[in-house]
């Protein structure tokens, strides 16, 4: 039996909430091939408790420099191994060759200010993923399962969740709160309780054709209380072991689910973590991205949850993958699904008030909720955004997808390790006294035609370059240096020289010269006129007219 293990996603957690013990819970897919060539796929959890990770310190005889290097040869570094939670203490001891008494708290970033630290700023979770990637055969890819989820909650009152829908591939699971499942009789202003059959009939009447058209199968239940409803939905998630579940504007749904579980006396970790996860590894923490960004879709909220399933903010992912195309005027689910599919959310005539629909038209409101999740799933089938996320992350974690500098750092570390060199660890302040006196003049912009024909060969056996390049990044000195190494000779190690002045000319001409030399066929006349006294275009025209 041949087995191939694929990394899907992972979560770093504390063991029993003990800060001295941690673990990484990896969701992996296992491809099994028997002797007859039959292939089976299995979902599996690989729990790595107290992971041991490497870090590197410059050997004593090579500690002869004051400032950080971009890279250092592995032959000049000493490798140490330690448990993840021991890293700050071990780095401090290694830097001081054991002549140091550990303090109660050590700041790892401050230790990384040393020019002799390497690999200390790479998370153990990243190292584990990179190990998986190194052991994955070239060309072998798993098929990810994707789903979507959406909740509706009271717009008045205490904010109870009254309907919740989750889709796994083509299976729709919807659960509604019994106290809302009522049929309103306008003629005598009365209500009667609706059965599951009544709800399904209303759903089929409104969106049944759409469900049938795309091959979905509906599973519906009514529960007496919120906790039972949420529990039932997560039981279905646990049964299917969905790899990624997208939520449009996750920062509303996930915090609301956690809040309602706690309000109802439940434990979010016990309900939301998969039963296969031992209790000591069950970890449920939601991270709200409060960073100051240009647009709200630039945020990257994240759910740290141990189990088979990872939740993704589909709205932010959609916007991030299409950033180069510019901002959409609206990122409402209605606007984006109309743009992508030609169909949007349900609208009930003139009445679009959520409170009215929840109280007087709830059976159609259930269909409204299902339709929201259905169009999200159709967009995923069309665009494959969640499937693309894993590949686009490279050697980094999906939780780091919004951090370009972190992703490049992880890629550079892995690439350097394969080639016998490591980039220096980033500290608290990467500026030096030399950086602050470097002039900004002399910068150039590479024209598009200069990048033509320099891409990689995408197809084996076909000697034809593409527009695809590797290790090409923008360099922002103030925020990235020196954690990345850029192409096109911006790196210090490949730069031959810097132009600091031109004899007989003011420094304002430096940028003109550097920009012009980059494309002399366009700027040649201007350069010759400015620096060598040759006639410019107007003078040449005058000379031509005089000749006539």
C-alpha positions in Angstrom: 0.0 0.0 0.0 1.4 3.4 -1.1 0.3 6.5 0.9 0.7 10.1 0.0 -0.1 12.8 2.6 -1.3 16.2 1.6 -1.5 19.3 3.8 -4.9 21.0 3.7 -4.8 23.4 6.7 -3.7 23.5 10.3 -4.3 25.3 13.7 -1.7 26.1 16.3 -3.2 25.7 19.8 -2.4 25.5 23.5 -2.8 22.1 25.2 -5.5 22.4 27.9 -5.0 26.1 27.7 -1.5 25.7 29.2 0.9 28.3 27.8 3.9 25.9 28.4 2.4 23.2 26.1 1.2 23.6 22.6 0.4 21.6 19.5 -0.3 21.9 15.8 -3.4 20.1 14.5 -3.1 19.4 10.8 -6.0 18.5 8.5 -4.5 16.2 5.9 -5.7 14.2 3.0 -4.3 10.7 2.5 -4.2 9.1 -0.9 -3.9 5.3 -0.7 -2.9 3.3 -3.7 -3.1 -0.5 -3.4 -1.1 -3.1 -5.4 -3.9 -3.2 -8.0 -3.7 0.5 -8.6 -7.0 1.3 -6.8 -7.1 4.8 -5.2 -8.9 5.8 -2.1 -8.9 9.2 -0.3 -9.2 9.7 3.4 -9.4 12.7 5.7 -7.1 12.6 8.7 -6.0 14.7 11.6 -2.3 14.7 12.4 -1.8 16.1 15.9 1.8 17.2 16.6 2.1 17.9 20.3 5.0 20.1 21.5 6.6 20.3 18.1 10.4 20.5 17.9 11.7 23.1 15.5 15.1 24.3 14.3 16.7 27.7 14.5 20.2 28.9 13.5 22.8 31.1 15.1 26.0 32.4 13.5 29.0 30.3 14.6 31.3 32.2 17.0 34.2 32.5 14.5 32.0 34.3 12.0 30.4 36.9 14.3 32.5 39.7 12.9 29.8 42.0 11.5 27.6 44.6 13.2 24.7 44.7 10.8 22.4 42.0 9.5 23.2 40.1 6.3 20.5 39.4 3.7 21.7 35.7 3.6 24.3 33.6 5.3 25.7 30.3 4.2 24.5 27.3 6.2 28.2 26.3 6.7 28.6 29.4 8.9 25.6 28.7 11.0 25.0 26.4 13.9 21.6 24.7 14.0 19.8 24.2 17.3 16.6 22.3 17.9 14.1 23.0 20.7 10.4 22.7 21.6 8.3 25.5 20.2 7.4 27.1 23.5 11.1 27.1 24.5 12.3 29.1 21.5 13.0 32.6 23.2 15.0 31.0 26.1 17.0 28.8 23.7 17.8 31.6 21.3 19.0 33.7 24.2 21.2 30.9 25.5 22.6 30.2 22.1 23.5 33.8 21.5 25.3 33.9 24.8 26.8 30.4 24.5 24.9 29.2 27.6 26.2 32.0 29.9 22.9 33.4 30.8 20.1 32.9 33.3 16.6 32.8 31.6 14.3 35.6 32.7 10.6 35.2 33.3 9.7 36.8 30.0 11.9 37.2 26.9 10.9 39.1 23.8 11.8 37.0 20.8 11.6 40.0 18.4 14.2 41.8 20.5 16.4 38.8 20.4 16.1 38.8 16.6 17.6 42.3 16.5 20.9 40.4 16.8 22.6 40.1 13.3 23.4 36.5 14.1 19.8 35.0 14.3 18.4 33.0 11.4 15.1 31.1 11.1 13.9 32.3 14.5 11.0 34.3 13.1 9.5 31.3 11.2 6.5 29.8 13.0 6.6 26.1 13.7 3.2 25.8 11.9 4.8 27.1 8.8 7.8 24.7 9.1 5.3 21.8 9.4 3.5 22.9 6.2 6.8 23.3 4.4 7.8 19.7 5.4 4.5 18.5 3.9 5.1 20.4 0.7 8.6 19.0 0.4 7.3 15.4 0.7 4.5 15.9 -1.8 5.3 14.4 -5.2 5.4 16.9 -8.0 2.2 17.0 -10.0 0.1 15.3 -7.2 -2.8 17.5 -6.0 -5.7 16.6 -3.7 -9.3 17.7 -4.5 -10.6 20.0 -1.8 -14.2 19.9 -0.6 -15.9 23.3 -0.3 -19.1 24.6 1.3 -20.8 27.7 2.4 -22.7 28.9 5.5 -25.0 31.7 6.4 -27.1 32.7 9.4 -30.1 34.9 10.0 -30.7 36.4 13.4 -33.3 38.6 15.1 -33.1 42.2 14.1 -34.9 43.0 17.4 -34.8 41.4 20.7 -31.7 39.6 22.1 -30.4 38.6 18.6 -31.3 34.9 18.5 -30.2 33.0 15.4 -33.5 31.8 13.9 -32.4 30.1 10.7 -29.0 28.6 9.7 -28.0 27.0 6.4 -24.8 25.1 5.5 -24.0 23.6 2.2 -21.4 20.8 1.6 -20.8 20.5 -2.1 -24.4 19.7 -3.4 -26.0 18.9 0.0 -28.1 21.7 1.6 -28.6 21.5 5.4 -31.0 24.0 6.9 -32.3 24.3 10.4 -34.9 26.8 11.7 -36.0 27.9 15.2 -39.4 26.5 16.1 -40.8 29.7 17.7 -40.4 31.4 14.3 -41.8 28.7 12.1 -45.4 30.1 12.0 -47.9 30.8 9.2 -49.5 34.2 9.4 -53.2 34.5 8.6 -53.8 38.1 7.6 -57.6 37.8 7.5 -57.9 37.4 11.3 -54.4 38.4 12.3 -53.5 35.0 13.7 -50.7 32.4 13.5 -50.5 28.6 13.3 -47.4 26.6 13.8 -45.8 25.3 10.7 -44.6 21.8 10.2 -41.4 20.7 8.5 -43.6 19.8 5.5 -45.1 23.3 5.4 -41.6 24.8 5.4 -40.3 22.5 2.6 -43.3 23.2 0.5 -42.8 27.0 0.8 -39.1 26.6 0.0 -39.8 24.5 -3.1 -42.4 26.9 -4.2 -39.9 29.8 -4.1 -36.6 28.3 -5.1 -37.3 24.6 -5.8 -36.5 24.9 -9.4 -33.2 26.5 -8.7 -32.3 23.7 -6.2 -33.3 21.1 -8.7 -31.6 22.8 -11.6 -28.1 22.7 -10.0 -28.5 19.2 -8.5 -28.8 20.2 -4.8 -30.4 18.0 -2.2 -32.2 19.7 0.7 -32.2 18.4 4.3 -34.4 20.4 6.6 -35.2 20.3 10.3 -36.9 22.4 13.0 -35.4 22.7 16.4 -36.9 24.0 19.7 -33.9 26.0 20.8 -30.8 27.7 19.4 -28.3 25.4 20.9 -29.9 22.3 19.4 -30.1 24.1 16.0 -26.4 25.1 16.0 -25.4 21.7 17.3 -27.4 20.0 14.5 -25.6 22.1 11.8 -22.2 21.4 13.2 -22.9 17.7 13.4 -23.5 17.8 9.6 -20.2 19.8 9.2 -18.4 17.1 11.2 -20.0 14.3 9.3 -18.9 15.8 5.9 -15.5 17.0 7.1 -15.7 19.9 4.7 -12.2 21.3 4.0 -13.2 24.9 3.5 -16.5 26.7 4.3 -17.0 30.2 2.9 -19.0 32.8 4.7 -19.9 36.2 3.1 -18.7 38.8 5.7 -17.6 36.2 8.3 -17.0 38.9 10.9 -20.8 38.9 11.5 -21.7 35.2 11.4 -18.9 33.5 13.4 -18.8 35.9 16.3 -22.6 35.7 16.5 -22.5 31.9 16.5 -19.9 31.9 19.3 -21.9 34.5 21.2 -25.1 32.6 21.0 -23.5 29.3 22.1 -22.1 30.9 25.2 -25.4 32.8 25.9 -27.2 29.5 25.7 -24.8 27.8 28.2 -22.7 25.8 25.6 -19.0 25.5 25.0 -18.0 26.7 21.5 -14.9 24.4 21.4 -17.0 21.3 22.2 -19.6 22.1 19.6 -17.4 23.6 16.8 -14.3 21.4 17.1 -14.6 17.9 15.5 -15.3 15.0 17.9 -12.2 13.3 16.6 -10.1 16.0 18.3 -9.2 15.0 21.9 -10.5 17.4 24.5 -7.1 18.7 25.4 -6.5 19.9 21.8 -9.9 21.4 21.3 -9.3 25.1 20.5 -11.7 27.7 19.3 -10.6 31.4 19.1 -11.8 34.0 16.6 -9.4 36.6 15.5 -10.9 40.0 14.4 -8.6 42.0 12.1 -8.7 45.5 13.5 -5.8 46.8 11.4 -6.1 50.1 9.7 -6.7 49.4 6.0 -7.7 51.4 2.9 -10.8 49.3 2.3 -12.8 47.0 4.6 -12.3 44.0 2.3 -8.5 44.2 2.9 -9.1 42.8 6.4 -8.5 39.1 7.0 -10.5 37.8 9.9 -9.6 34.3 10.9 -11.1 31.4 12.9 -8.6 29.3 14.8 -10.4 26.0 15.1 -8.9 22.5 15.5 -10.6 20.0 13.3 -11.3 19.0 9.7 -12.9 22.3 8.6 -11.6 25.8 8.1 -13.8 28.9 7.7 -13.0 31.5 5.1 -14.4 35.0 4.6 -15.5 34.6 1.0 -16.2 38.4 0.6 -12.6 39.4 1.6 -11.1 36.5 -0.4 -13.1 37.5 -3.5 -11.9 41.1 -3.3 -8.3 40.2 -2.6 -8.1 37.8 -5.6 -9.4 40.5 -7.9 -7.5 43.5 -6.4 -5.6 44.1 -9.6 -8.9 44.8 -11.4 -9.8 47.6 -9.0 -12.6 47.9 -6.4 -16.2 47.0 -7.1 -18.7 49.6 -6.3 -20.4 47.3 -3.8 -19.3 44.1 -2.1 -22.8 43.1 -0.9 -23.6 39.5 -1.7 -26.5 40.7 -3.9 -24.2 42.9 -6.0 -21.4 40.4 -6.5 -23.6 37.4 -7.2 -25.6 39.5 -9.7 -22.3 40.4 -11.4 -20.9 36.8 -11.3 -24.0 34.7 -11.9 -26.7 37.1 -13.2 -28.8 36.3 -10.1 -28.8 37.8 -6.6 -30.6 37.6 -3.3 -34.4 37.1 -3.1 -36.6 40.2 -2.8 -40.2 39.9 -1.6 -41.9 42.6 -3.6 -42.1 45.9 -1.8 -41.5 44.3 1.6 -37.7 43.9 2.2 -37.8 44.5 6.0 -36.1 41.7 7.8 -38.2 42.2 11.0 -41.4 41.9 9.0 -40.2 38.8 7.1 -39.0 37.1 10.2 -42.3 37.6 12.0 -44.9 37.4 9.3 -43.4 35.6 6.3 -40.8 33.3 8.0 -41.3 30.3 5.7 -40.3 32.4 2.7 -37.5 33.9 4.8 -36.1 30.4 5.2 -35.9 30.2 1.4 -34.2 33.6 1.4 -31.5 32.2 3.7 -31.0 29.1 1.7 -30.8 31.1 -1.5 -27.9 33.2 0.0 -25.9 30.1 0.6 -26.8 28.6 -2.7 -25.5 31.5 -4.8 -22.3 31.5 -2.7 -21.8 27.9 -3.6 -22.5 28.5 -7.3 -19.9 31.3 -7.3 -17.4 28.9 -5.7 -18.1 26.3 -8.4 -17.6 29.0 -11.0 -14.5 30.8 -9.6 -12.9 28.1 -7.4 -11.7 30.9 -5.0 -11.3 28.7 -1.9 -9.6 25.9 -3.9 -7.2 28.5 -5.3 -6.4 29.9 -1.9 -4.3 26.9 -0.8 -2.2 27.0 -3.9 -1.7 30.7 -3.8 -0.4 30.6 -0.2 2.7 28.7 -1.4 4.9 27.9 1.7 2.7 30.1 4.0 -0.5 29.5 5.9 -3.9 30.5 4.7 -4.2 32.7 7.8 -1.2 34.7 6.4 -2.7 35.3 3.0 -3.1 39.1 3.6 0.5 39.5 4.7 2.6 39.8 1.6 5.8 40.4 3.6 5.2 37.4 5.8 4.5 35.2 2.8 7.6 36.3 0.9 9.7 35.8 4.1 8.4 32.2 4.4 9.1 31.5 0.7 12.6 33.0 0.9 13.4 30.9 4.0 12.3 27.7 2.3 14.1 28.6 -1.0 17.3 29.5 0.8 17.3 26.3 2.9 17.2 24.3 -0.3 20.2 26.2 -1.7 22.4 26.2 1.4 21.7 29.8 2.6 19.2 31.4 5.0 17.8 34.9 5.2 18.3 36.8 8.5 15.5 36.9 11.1 13.6 40.2 11.2 13.9 42.1 14.5 12.1 45.1 16.0 13.8 47.8 13.8 15.5 46.8 10.5 17.0 50.3 9.8 20.7 51.0 10.3 22.6 54.2 10.4 23.6 53.6 6.8 20.0 53.2 5.6 19.1 56.6 7.0 21.7 58.4 4.9 21.0 56.6 1.6 19.5 59.0 -1.0 16.3 58.1 -2.7 17.4 59.5 -6.0 18.4 57.1 -8.8 15.3 54.8 -8.6 14.0 53.3 -11.8 10.8 51.7 -12.9 11.0 48.7 -15.1 9.0 49.1 -18.3 6.7 46.2 -19.2 8.5 45.4 -22.4 11.7 44.7 -20.4 9.9 41.8 -18.7 8.9 40.1 -21.9 10.4 36.7 -22.5 11.9 36.3 -19.1 9.2 34.1 -17.6 9.5 30.4 -16.8 8.8 27.5 -19.1 5.4 26.3 -17.9 5.1 23.2 -20.0 7.8 20.5 -19.8 9.3 19.7 -23.2 8.1 22.9 -24.8 10.9 25.5 -25.1 8.7 28.6 -24.9 8.7 31.1 -22.1 5.6 32.5 -20.5 4.6 35.7 -18.7 4.8 33.7 -15.4 7.8 34.7 -13.2 8.9 33.5 -9.8 10.4 35.5 -6.9 9.4 38.8 -8.3 8.2 41.3 -5.6 7.9 45.0 -5.0 10.4 46.4 -2.6 9.1 48.8 0.1 12.3 49.7 2.0 10.5 51.2 5.0 8.3 48.2 5.7 10.0 45.1 4.2 13.7 45.6 4.2 15.6 43.3 4.5 13.0 40.5 5.0 12.6 40.0 1.2 15.0 39.7 -1.7 13.6 41.2 -4.9 14.5 40.4 -8.5 15.8 42.9 -11.1 19.0 43.6 -9.1 17.4 45.6 -6.3 19.0 43.3 -3.7 22.2 44.6 -2.1 23.9 41.3 -2.9 23.4 41.7 -6.7 23.6 45.4 -7.0 26.8 46.5 -8.7 26.8 50.2 -7.8 24.6 53.1 -6.8 24.7 56.5 -8.6 25.2 59.2 -5.9 26.2 62.2 -8.1 27.1 63.5 -11.6 30.0 65.9 -12.0 28.8 69.2 -13.1 25.1 68.5 -12.5 22.7 69.0 -9.7 21.4 65.9 -7.9 18.0 66.4 -9.4 19.4 65.1 -12.7 20.2 61.7 -11.2 16.7 60.4 -11.5 16.4 61.6 -15.1 19.6 59.7 -16.0 18.7 56.5 -14.3 15.1 56.5 -15.7 16.4 57.3 -19.2 19.1 54.7 -19.3 16.5 52.1 -18.5 14.9 52.7 -21.9 17.4 54.6 -24.1 15.5 54.0 -27.4 12.9 56.4 -26.0 14.9 58.8 -23.9 18.2 58.8 -25.9 17.6 62.2 -27.4 16.7 63.8 -24.1 19.8 62.3 -22.4 22.1 63.3 -25.2 20.7 66.9 -25.2 20.8 67.2 -21.4 24.2 65.7 -20.6 26.3 66.1 -23.9 24.9 69.2 -25.4 23.4 67.6 -28.5 20.3 69.3 -30.0 16.9 68.4 -28.7 13.9 67.8 -30.9 13.0 71.5 -31.2 16.6 72.4 -32.1 16.7 69.6 -34.7 13.5 70.9 -36.2 14.9 74.4 -36.4 18.1 73.1 -38.0 16.0 71.1 -40.5 14.0 74.2 -41.4 17.1 76.3 -41.9 18.5 73.7 -44.2 15.5 73.9 -46.4 
